[in-house]
Amino acid sequence: MAKETLSQYLRNRLLLMGCILAGVFSVLMYTVYNWGLDDSSEHYLLQDAQYAQSLLAAKQSLPVNNNNKQYYLGVSALPDNYRAIVDSHLERVSKGIQYFTFQNADSFTYGIELPLNDSISSNENLFVFHRFHFNEGDELPGMSIFEVAVLTLLGVLLVMALGATLIYLRVIKSMQALQLFSDQQCLDTACVKGSDQQRALWSMQFTEVQKFALQLQAALQKTHNQTQKERMLIQGLSHELRTPMAITSVALDLLQKKDLDKKVKDKLQKIRVANNDMISLANTLLSIWKNEKSVSSQNVCVSSLILQIIEDLQSVHLPKGVHFKMDVPGGLSLLVALAPLKIVLENLLKNAVQYSEPGSVYVGANESAIWVENKVSTAQSQSFQEKDCSPSPSPGYGYGLGLYIAQQACNNQGWQLVIESGSFYKASVIVAPNIIM
């Protein structure tokens, strides 16, 4: 079973996507801000340097230095702290316009070195520095970059949240419409109008979901039609079996009133047991068709029931080399419906005998379950190896209708039929609730 619903998945993934996008946006905004700050500072530095160059070309003096802007002609005119920075750059860069950035305790400084024309100065370059102080009095008016980033990020997250909510609601609404549509597929009665189903289809909004809903409807209808055919077959089979069995019962009653020898009476008794079993089978088929649970529970002595079934099998079905071994406590009794349990065990034991290798068929029981285990024949063992081991009955084992009847009888009674296949085939009927074999 899935660990989370679709709504949980969408909510978690949209939140994760929002956090990732918010982080990426913050990093990009910080990076772009620094790029812009550097580019704008270098732009204004170059403008000031070109202005100072024009003054020198006009044989005028450089602008007066202040706390924010300084102008120097030649390396020798630089203050010591500026000269050290410039010398370190000059040792590793080529000639041309050079930019410098350095920081001290109270300010951050951008600098430019502009080569001059020979007509102005052939030996000295022009240096211009812009100094930005860290104290609050020198800050620019308005919001800081952090405040701008936070407000912008909140705006982006709000837009993302609105978009994600719309996507979430539309997808969830379509899934809820699909669930409603599937709930409306009342196969036994026409309890839903076509207009209601059309409205449910229209609410799905997505073409793929609508297509899936129509495929689901078609598959359910096909399954319903097949189930109806099977039910009619079982109903007809049950009724057709009951008529000859009733005639056989009357004939046996008439024969037993005659003076017959013991051997004949024993054979008639076996016929009566088989006839009663067929009547029970017909009743079980009818209960399967009606999907009814037998309410006539009684204390059943498990060992006696199994011995009776084995005795019937030994007189009719038991192949040579196959024998039974029982591990059933003598006083074990279970409060169950006798007829369904007998039919289930008869089918399991018959098939165990039919498909077993020569040797033992093991029958065991405890207060919660009854099981039958046998070593399967070589052909059946190879068939098992080609299939996955499953806790549900395997139709490839050859049980056919017998296993189907056993499975349906268990379902009607609220029991579990657990199949374990391999070199040994084990069928367990769990009659106690909440027991896992």
C-alpha positions, 0 to 999 in steps of 0.5 A: 500500500502507498505510504502517502496520499496524492494530496500529501505528495503534492503538498510536500513536493510543492513545499519542497519546490518552493523552498528550493526556488526561494534558496536559488532566488536568494543566491541569484539576487545576492550574486546579481546585486554584487555584480551590479555594485561592482559594475556601477562602481567601476562605471563611476570610477571610469567617469571620474578618471576620464573627467580628471584626465580632461582636466589634466589635458586642459592644464588644470589641476586635479579635483580636490580630494575629500573623504569619499573621492581621491585623485592622485597622479603617479604612484609616488603621490599615493598614500602608503596604504594605497601604494602597497595595494597598487604595487601588489597589483602592478606586479602581476597584471599587464598594462592598461586600465586596472581596477582595485578593491580593498577593505579596512576596518571602517570602509570599502574602497574601489580604485582605478588606474588609468594610463594617460596619453603621452601629451599629458604625462608619459611616465605617470598614470592617473589613480582615482579612488572611491571610498565607502564608509561603514558607519550609518551616517554614510548609508544610502537613503531607503531600504537596505539590500537585505530588506529589498531581498526579503520583500522581493522574496516574499512577493515571489513566494506569494505568487508561487503559493497561489500558483501551487494552490491552484495546481493542487486544488485542480489535481485533487478535485480531479482525483476526488471526481474520479473517486466519486465516479468509481463509487457510483459504479453500482453494478447490481442496480441502476442507482446512478443516473447518467447525468450524474456520471457525466457531471463527475466525468466533467469535473475530472478536467484532465483528459487522461483521468477521464479516459482512465475513468471510462476504461475503469467503467468498461472493465467493471462492467465486463467483470460484472457481466462475467460474474453474473454468468458464473453466478447463473452457472453455479445457481443452475448447477446447484439446482440441477444437482439437488434433484437427482440427489433427492431421488437417490436419497429416496431410493436409498431409504427404500433399499435399506428397508429391505433385508439385505446382507451386511456387505450390501448395506455397507456399500449402500451406506457409502453411497448415502455418505457420497449422496449427502456430500453431494447435497452439501456441495449443492447447498454450498454452491447455492450459498456461494451464489447468494454470498451468504454465510452459514450461521449453523455453527457447532462444535466439530471434532476435528479428528473425527471429521478428518478420519471420516473424509480419509475413510471415504477417500481410501475407498474411492480415490486413494492411489497406490503408495499414498497414505495419510499421517495425522497430527491432530489432537484427539480432543480438539473441537472447533466451533464452526459450520460443519458443512462448509468445513467438510467440503473445504477439507474434502476438496483439499484432501482429494487434490492432495491425493491426486497430485501427490508423489507416492508417500505421505499426505500430512494433515495437522490442526490446532485451535486456530487452523487446519492444514494439508501438506503433500509433496507434489509430483515432478510435473507440478513441482516444475509448474510451481517453479515457473510461478511466484510463490503466493499466499492466494490459491494458484490456478495452475496447480490443477485444483480447478473448480475444487479449489475455487469452491474451497476458496469461496466457501472460506470467504463466505465463512470469514476464514482464510485459505493460505496456499504455500507452494514449492516442492511441498504444497501446503494448504491451510484453512485458518478458521480463527480471526486475526491469525497469520500462519 
